[in-house]
Amino acid sequence: MSNHHNTPPPTHYDVIIIGAGASGLYCALTAGRRGRRVLVLDHANKAGKKILMSGGGRCNFTNYFVEPEHFIGTNPHFCKSALSRYPSWEFIAMVEGHKIPYHEREHGQLFCDDSAQDILTMLLDECRAVGVQVRLNTKIDSVNTVEPDNNTRFQLATSKALNKKDMASGAKPSQVSYSCESLVVATGGLSIPTMGASGLGYELAQQFGHTLIATDASLVPFTFTDKTGELIRSLAGISLPVIASNERISFKLPVLFTHRGLSGPAMLQLSNYWHTGETISINLLPETDVTALLLAHKKSHPRQLIRTVLTENTNSALPKKLLAALQTQLWDDIKDTELANIKDERLLELGTTLNGWQLKPSGTEGYRTAEVTRGGVKTDEVSSKTMQSKLQEGLYFVGEVLDVTGWLGGYNFQWAWASGFVSGEVV
């Protein structure tokens, strides 16, 4: 029996995928099932780091209800083809095939019962089963096209990403070059740099002449300076159902006050549609017309105080601490005045504010905590059916690197699976 351990691994593959995250692994296993020789490269020391941390470690891996309107991008039609060819029940079937227990939360969101590790293990097992090679700790130094011959279009120079121990011993990064026919960019966005996010995918896109739609942190909490910021920080930990909106869209979901600003599903969803400098509106009592309530009580209970009315008669009472803080900010001068002695205009003004609190965020928490990156590779220059570049044959873009951003609730994962699948079918 000959010893194969010393032979260097082959450096030519049919498909090389840069990025061992959700879209990259899904593309890899799909291509591998077709008998393609696939190599996945990633600079991180672990595959699927963002999968592991998503959904609080439970991974909100898809949603029962996936429609194109759950996604934003400069071309809203781009996502339709892939989503229709790889619906969420296809992924659910795979999860069930691997006997991974999961549950549904509100709005059709699906989460693992145990751990996000179950999803990552499933993807890596599926890759292994079809012979996909995954190489971690690998830095991409350069990507070049070569004159196509023998199914070779691209050449990649890579080096080993050194750990602290290597560096201390003065080791030089070992360099390996690879060639392939199809190259898939599955590098994700700029969100959560501590997980190893980098702009490599955008650099590669530009190298091949692609246009980038400006990127921004998204699905991210808002921050506030000034008096409002102080008020919000003093209420950290309070959560309540609201309607959060701007001129483009509104969401009826919970908001969470934090030490840094406003978070919770309502704010994260709204951040997808927010641009710096814009005002947002929060209806703190979505089930109650506050103006009508105050004016009615002025007639029927003229001696009541505003806070009493708001505590006792709203369908969803405001948390006491929040009510006290709002009182200080909005009607401190009349807090002990009976309704009979307050002008209707003032009650109207107050009702309007509570049903539509106008706030101007100073910004967001940025890429540090953002779940996704809005913007990316312009989709007009990419085939919506195969994810292949229209500018460079054999080059593909999948997942978050593209200008397709999903809502909170498993949509970004579904986009990763779907775009990975349709490219994996053709690479």
C-alpha positions as CSV (number, residue, x, y, z in Angstrom):
1,M,0.0,0.0,0.0
2,S,1.6,3.3,-1.1
3,N,1.8,6.2,1.3
4,H,-0.1,9.2,-0.1
5,H,0.5,11.4,2.9
6,N,3.4,13.2,1.3
7,T,1.8,14.1,-2.0
8,P,0.7,17.7,-2.1
9,P,-3.1,18.2,-2.6
10,P,-4.2,18.9,-6.2
11,T,-4.3,22.6,-6.9
12,H,-6.8,22.6,-9.6
13,Y,-10.5,22.4,-8.8
14,D,-13.7,22.8,-10.9
15,V,-15.1,25.3,-8.4
16,I,-13.4,27.5,-5.8
17,I,-15.6,29.3,-3.3
18,I,-14.3,32.1,-1.2
19,G,-16.1,32.2,2.1
20,A,-17.2,29.3,4.3
21,G,-20.4,30.9,5.5
22,A,-24.0,30.1,4.8
23,S,-24.1,30.9,1.1
24,G,-20.7,29.5,0.4
25,L,-21.3,26.1,2.1
26,Y,-24.7,25.8,0.4
27,C,-23.2,26.5,-3.0
28,A,-20.4,24.0,-2.2
29,L,-22.7,21.1,-1.3
30,T,-25.0,21.7,-4.2
31,A,-22.1,21.8,-6.7
32,G,-20.5,18.7,-5.0
33,R,-23.7,16.7,-5.5
34,R,-23.3,17.3,-9.2
35,G,-19.9,15.7,-9.1
36,R,-17.9,18.9,-9.3
37,R,-14.6,19.1,-7.5
38,V,-15.1,21.9,-5.0
39,L,-12.7,23.8,-2.7
40,V,-13.9,26.3,-0.1
41,L,-11.4,28.8,1.2
42,D,-11.8,31.0,4.3
43,H,-9.4,33.2,6.3
44,A,-11.2,32.4,9.6
45,N,-10.1,29.6,11.8
46,K,-13.6,28.2,11.9
47,A,-16.4,27.8,9.2
48,G,-19.7,29.4,9.6
49,K,-19.0,31.8,12.5
50,K,-22.0,34.0,11.8
51,I,-24.2,31.0,11.6
52,L,-23.1,30.0,15.1
53,M,-23.9,33.4,16.7
54,S,-27.1,34.1,14.8
55,G,-30.5,34.0,16.6
56,G,-28.8,34.2,20.0
57,G,-27.0,30.9,19.2
58,R,-30.2,29.2,18.1
59,C,-29.9,30.2,14.4
60,N,-33.1,31.6,12.8
61,F,-32.4,29.5,9.8
62,T,-35.4,30.4,7.6
63,N,-39.1,31.5,7.7
64,Y,-42.3,29.8,6.7
65,F,-43.4,32.9,4.7
66,V,-40.8,34.2,2.3
67,E,-41.9,36.8,-0.3
68,P,-39.8,39.1,-2.4
69,E,-41.1,42.1,-0.5
70,H,-39.2,40.8,2.6
71,F,-36.0,41.9,0.8
72,I,-34.6,45.3,-0.2
73,G,-32.1,46.3,-2.9
74,T,-31.8,48.7,-5.8
75,N,-33.5,46.1,-8.0
76,P,-36.3,44.6,-6.0
77,H,-37.0,42.0,-8.7
78,F,-33.6,40.4,-8.6
79,C,-34.2,38.0,-5.7
80,K,-37.4,36.5,-7.2
81,S,-36.0,33.8,-9.4
82,A,-33.7,32.3,-6.8
83,L,-36.3,32.4,-4.0
84,S,-38.9,30.7,-6.2
85,R,-36.5,28.0,-7.3
86,Y,-35.4,27.3,-3.7
87,P,-38.3,27.9,-1.4
88,S,-37.9,27.6,2.4
89,W,-39.5,24.2,2.6
90,E,-36.6,22.7,0.7
91,F,-34.2,23.8,3.5
92,I,-36.7,22.7,6.1
93,A,-36.8,19.2,4.5
94,M,-33.0,19.0,4.8
95,V,-33.1,20.1,8.5
96,E,-35.8,17.4,9.1
97,G,-33.7,14.8,7.2
98,H,-30.8,15.5,9.6
99,K,-33.3,15.1,12.5
100,I,-32.5,18.6,13.8
101,P,-35.3,19.6,16.3
102,Y,-36.7,23.1,15.6
103,H,-39.6,25.4,16.5
104,E,-41.6,28.2,15.1
105,R,-41.7,31.6,16.8
106,E,-43.9,34.6,15.9
107,H,-44.1,35.7,12.2
108,G,-43.1,32.2,10.9
109,Q,-39.5,32.4,12.1
110,L,-37.8,29.0,12.5
111,F,-35.1,28.3,15.2
112,C,-33.1,25.3,16.3
113,D,-34.3,23.9,19.6
114,D,-30.8,23.2,20.7
115,S,-28.0,25.1,19.0
116,A,-27.0,26.8,15.8
117,Q,-24.1,24.3,15.7
118,D,-26.7,21.7,14.4
119,I,-27.2,23.7,11.2
120,L,-23.4,24.2,10.7
121,T,-22.7,20.5,11.4
122,M,-25.4,19.6,8.8
123,L,-23.9,21.8,6.1
124,L,-20.3,20.5,6.8
125,D,-21.6,16.9,6.8
126,E,-23.3,17.4,3.5
127,C,-20.2,19.0,2.1
128,R,-18.0,16.1,3.3
129,A,-20.4,13.5,1.9
130,V,-19.8,14.9,-1.6
131,G,-16.1,15.4,-1.3
132,V,-16.0,19.2,-0.8
133,Q,-12.7,20.3,0.6
134,V,-12.8,23.2,3.2
135,R,-9.5,25.0,3.9
136,L,-9.5,27.5,6.8
137,N,-6.9,30.0,7.9
138,T,-6.3,30.8,4.3
139,K,-5.7,34.3,3.1
140,I,-6.5,35.2,-0.5
141,D,-3.5,37.3,-1.8
142,S,-4.6,37.7,-5.4
143,V,-7.1,36.5,-8.0
144,N,-6.3,36.7,-11.7
145,T,-7.9,35.4,-14.9
146,V,-5.9,33.2,-17.2
147,E,-6.4,32.5,-20.8
148,P,-9.0,29.8,-20.6
149,D,-7.7,26.3,-21.4
150,N,-8.4,22.9,-19.9
151,N,-11.3,24.4,-17.9
152,T,-9.1,26.9,-16.2
153,R,-10.2,30.5,-16.0
154,F,-8.9,31.8,-12.6
155,Q,-5.7,31.6,-10.6
156,L,-5.6,32.3,-6.9
157,A,-2.5,33.0,-4.8
158,T,-3.1,32.2,-1.2
159,S,-1.1,32.1,2.0
160,K,-1.7,30.6,5.4
161,A,-3.2,33.0,7.9
162,L,-0.7,32.9,10.8
163,N,-1.7,32.5,14.4
164,K,0.2,34.2,17.3
165,K,2.3,31.1,17.9
166,D,3.5,31.0,14.2
167,M,4.3,34.6,14.3
168,A,6.3,34.3,17.6
169,S,8.4,31.5,16.0
170,G,9.1,33.7,13.0
171,A,7.4,31.3,10.6
172,K,6.8,32.6,7.1
173,P,3.3,32.1,5.6
174,S,3.3,29.1,3.3
175,Q,2.0,30.0,-0.1
176,V,-0.2,27.9,-2.3
177,S,-1.7,28.7,-5.7
178,Y,-4.9,27.2,-7.0
179,S,-6.7,27.3,-10.3
180,C,-10.3,26.8,-11.2
181,E,-13.0,27.0,-13.8
182,S,-15.7,28.7,-11.7
183,L,-15.0,31.2,-8.9
184,V,-17.7,32.0,-6.4
185,V,-17.5,35.0,-4.1
186,A,-19.4,34.2,-0.9
187,T,-17.6,36.6,1.4
188,G,-20.5,38.2,3.2
189,G,-20.6,41.8,4.1
190,L,-18.9,44.1,6.6
191,S,-21.1,43.3,9.6
192,I,-19.5,42.1,12.9
193,P,-15.8,42.5,12.1
194,T,-14.9,40.6,15.3
195,M,-16.3,37.5,13.4
196,G,-13.8,38.2,10.6
197,A,-15.9,40.2,8.2
198,S,-13.8,42.0,5.6
199,G,-14.3,43.9,2.4
200,L,-12.6,41.3,0.2
201,G,-15.7,40.4,-1.8
202,Y,-16.3,44.1,-2.7
203,E,-12.6,44.4,-3.7
204,L,-12.9,41.4,-6.0
205,A,-16.1,42.7,-7.5
206,Q,-14.4,46.0,-8.3
207,Q,-11.4,44.3,-9.7
208,F,-13.6,42.7,-12.3
209,G,-15.4,45.9,-13.2
210,H,-18.5,45.6,-11.0
211,T,-20.3,48.6,-9.5
212,L,-20.9,48.7,-5.8
213,I,-24.0,50.1,-4.2
214,A,-22.9,52.1,-1.1
215,T,-22.8,49.8,1.9
216,D,-24.2,50.5,5.3
217,A,-24.8,48.7,8.6
218,S,-28.4,47.3,8.7
219,L,-30.7,45.3,11.1
220,V,-28.9,47.4,13.7
221,P,-30.0,49.4,16.8
222,F,-30.3,53.2,16.7
223,T,-28.2,55.5,18.9
224,F,-29.2,58.9,20.2
225,T,-27.4,61.9,21.7
226,D,-28.9,64.9,23.4
227,K,-31.8,64.9,25.9
228,T,-33.6,62.1,24.1
229,G,-30.5,59.9,24.5
230,E,-30.4,60.5,28.2
231,L,-34.1,59.8,28.5
232,I,-33.7,56.5,26.6
233,R,-30.7,55.4,28.6
234,S,-32.5,56.0,31.8
235,L,-35.1,53.4,30.7
236,A,-32.7,50.7,29.7
237,G,-34.3,47.2,29.9
238,I,-37.9,48.3,29.2
239,S,-39.6,46.6,26.2
240,L,-43.0,47.3,24.8
241,P,-45.0,46.6,21.6
242,V,-45.1,49.7,19.3
243,I,-45.6,50.7,15.7
244,A,-42.3,52.0,14.4
245,S,-42.4,53.8,11.1
246,N,-40.9,56.3,8.7
247,E,-42.2,57.7,5.3
248,R,-41.5,54.3,3.6
249,I,-42.7,51.6,5.9
250,S,-44.1,50.7,9.3
251,F,-43.6,47.7,11.6
252,K,-45.8,46.6,14.5
253,L,-43.2,44.9,16.8
254,P,-41.5,45.3,20.2
255,V,-39.0,48.1,20.9
256,L,-36.3,47.7,23.5
257,F,-34.7,50.6,25.4
258,T,-30.9,50.0,26.0
259,H,-27.9,51.8,27.5
260,R,-26.9,52.8,24.0
261,G,-30.3,53.6,22.4
262,L,-33.3,51.8,20.9
263,S,-33.2,48.2,19.8
264,G,-35.6,45.3,19.6
265,P,-37.2,43.9,16.4
266,A,-39.1,47.1,15.6
267,M,-35.9,49.2,15.4
268,L,-33.8,46.5,13.6
269,Q,-36.5,46.1,10.9
270,L,-36.8,49.9,10.5
271,S,-33.0,50.3,10.2
272,N,-33.2,48.5,6.9
273,Y,-35.2,51.5,5.6
274,W,-33.5,54.3,7.4
275,H,-30.9,56.8,6.1
276,T,-28.8,59.2,8.3
277,G,-30.5,62.4,9.3
278,E,-34.1,61.0,8.9
279,T,-36.7,61.1,11.7
280,I,-38.5,58.0,12.9
281,S,-41.9,57.8,14.5
282,I,-42.9,55.5,17.3
283,N,-46.5,54.9,18.3
284,L,-46.1,54.0,22.0
285,L,-49.8,53.0,22.4
286,P,-50.7,51.3,19.1
287,E,-54.1,50.0,20.4
288,T,-55.3,53.4,21.8
289,D,-56.2,56.7,20.2
290,V,-54.7,58.8,23.0
291,T,-56.2,62.2,22.0
292,A,-59.8,60.7,21.9
293,L,-59.2,59.0,25.2
294,L,-58.0,62.2,27.0
295,L,-60.8,64.4,25.5
296,A,-63.5,61.8,26.5
297,H,-62.2,61.6,30.0
298,K,-62.0,65.4,30.3
299,K,-65.8,65.2,29.8
300,S,-66.6,62.2,31.9
301,H,-63.9,62.5,34.6
302,P,-62.9,66.1,34.6
303,R,-60.9,65.8,37.9
304,Q,-58.6,63.0,36.7
305,L,-54.9,63.6,36.0
306,I,-53.3,62.6,32.6
307,R,-51.2,59.9,34.2
308,T,-54.2,58.3,35.8
309,V,-56.0,58.1,32.5
310,L,-53.0,56.6,30.8
311,T,-52.4,54.1,33.5
312,E,-56.0,52.8,33.9
313,N,-57.6,53.1,30.5
314,T,-55.2,52.2,27.7
315,N,-55.4,48.8,26.1
316,S,-51.7,48.2,26.7
317,A,-50.6,50.4,29.7
318,L,-47.2,52.0,29.4
319,P,-44.6,50.6,31.9
320,K,-44.7,52.9,35.0
321,K,-41.0,54.0,34.6
322,L,-41.6,54.9,31.0
323,L,-44.8,56.9,31.8
324,A,-42.9,58.8,34.6
325,A,-40.1,59.7,32.2
326,L,-42.4,60.8,29.4
327,Q,-44.4,62.9,31.9
328,T,-41.2,64.7,32.9
329,Q,-40.3,65.3,29.3
330,L,-43.7,66.1,27.8
331,W,-46.2,67.4,30.4
332,D,-44.2,68.2,33.5
333,D,-45.9,71.6,33.9
334,I,-49.4,70.1,34.0
335,K,-48.7,66.8,35.6
336,D,-50.8,67.7,38.7
337,T,-53.4,69.7,36.8
338,E,-56.9,68.2,36.5
339,L,-58.1,67.5,32.9
340,A,-60.9,70.1,33.3
341,N,-58.2,72.8,33.5
342,I,-56.1,71.7,30.5
343,K,-56.8,73.1,27.1
344,D,-58.0,70.7,24.4
345,E,-55.2,71.8,22.1
346,R,-52.7,70.6,24.7
347,L,-54.3,67.3,25.1
348,L,-54.4,66.9,21.3
349,E,-50.7,67.7,21.1
350,L,-49.9,65.2,23.8
351,G,-52.1,62.5,22.2
352,T,-50.4,63.1,18.9
353,T,-47.0,62.7,20.5
354,L,-47.8,59.5,22.3
355,N,-49.3,58.0,19.1
356,G,-46.4,59.2,17.0
357,W,-43.3,60.1,19.0
358,Q,-40.9,61.8,16.6
359,L,-37.3,60.9,17.2
360,K,-34.1,61.7,15.2
361,P,-31.5,59.0,15.7
362,S,-27.9,60.4,15.7
363,G,-26.9,57.1,14.0
364,T,-26.7,53.4,14.5
365,E,-24.4,51.1,16.4
366,G,-22.7,50.4,13.1
367,Y,-21.1,47.2,11.7
368,R,-20.0,46.2,15.2
369,T,-23.4,44.8,16.0
370,A,-25.3,45.0,12.7
371,E,-26.7,41.6,11.6
372,V,-26.3,42.4,7.9
373,T,-24.8,44.8,5.4
374,R,-27.1,46.8,3.2
375,G,-25.9,47.5,-0.3
376,G,-23.1,45.6,-2.1
377,V,-22.5,44.3,-5.6
378,K,-25.0,45.9,-8.0
379,T,-27.4,43.2,-9.1
380,D,-28.0,44.6,-12.6
381,E,-24.6,43.2,-13.5
382,V,-25.3,39.7,-12.2
383,S,-27.6,37.0,-13.6
384,S,-30.6,36.5,-11.3
385,K,-31.0,32.9,-12.5
386,T,-27.4,31.7,-11.9
387,M,-25.7,34.5,-9.9
388,Q,-23.0,34.6,-12.6
389,S,-21.3,37.9,-13.3
390,K,-22.4,39.5,-16.6
391,L,-18.9,41.1,-16.9
392,Q,-16.7,38.0,-16.3
393,E,-17.5,34.5,-17.3
394,G,-17.1,31.9,-14.6
395,L,-17.3,34.5,-11.8
396,Y,-20.3,34.2,-9.4
397,F,-21.6,36.2,-6.4
398,V,-23.8,34.7,-3.7
399,G,-25.3,35.7,-0.4
400,E,-24.8,39.0,1.5
401,V,-22.0,40.4,-0.8
402,L,-24.8,41.2,-3.3
403,D,-27.1,44.2,-3.0
404,V,-29.9,42.1,-1.5
405,T,-30.9,42.6,2.2
406,G,-33.6,40.6,4.0
407,W,-35.7,41.5,6.9
408,L,-35.1,40.2,10.4
409,G,-36.6,36.8,10.8
410,G,-34.6,34.2,8.8
411,Y,-34.8,36.0,5.5
412,N,-31.1,36.6,5.1
413,F,-30.4,32.9,5.6
414,Q,-33.0,32.0,3.1
415,W,-31.3,34.3,0.6
416,A,-28.0,32.6,1.4
417,W,-29.5,29.1,0.8
418,A,-31.3,30.1,-2.4
419,S,-28.5,32.1,-4.0
420,G,-26.1,29.3,-3.1
421,F,-28.4,26.7,-4.5
422,V,-29.0,28.4,-7.9
423,S,-25.3,29.0,-8.4
424,G,-24.3,25.6,-7.2
425,E,-26.6,24.1,-9.9
426,V,-24.5,25.7,-12.7
427,V,-20.9,26.3,-11.5
